[in-house]
């Protein structure tokens, strides 16, 4: 349990440092268009960063304790991946808006989320199933 506490404190400290730097970035009055766009992007998407970091940290914590492993680990991984993909879509949209590139296809977001969540859940359950069958885990 001490390992889990250390892990979560370390991840929490990193996120707190990120929030402090973001706060300082908001306080600095820079009249640059790209700087304000990046700060605005981070302000809007901090929730996605927080959620995927939270779910990945809880997946690691569940892996250490192995208490609700068969249910918790793949689900935590899937949600972490979902929020990571959500953040990546926001990043792609920012790049699309900034440079006028047309590679962001609106309407495909939901399908991508569904495919990613199903794939990660399937991988997680397959990994658990292989471990329960007594075979060595792939490294």
Protein Blocks (a to p, Z undefined) as FASTA:
>chain_A
ZZmmmmmmmmmmmmmmmmmmmmmmmmpccfbfklmmmmmmmmmmmmmmmmmmmmmmmmmm
mmmnommmmmmmmmmmmmmmmmmmmmmmmmmmmmmmmnopafbcghjlmmmmmmmmmmmm
mmmmmmmmmmmnopacdZZ
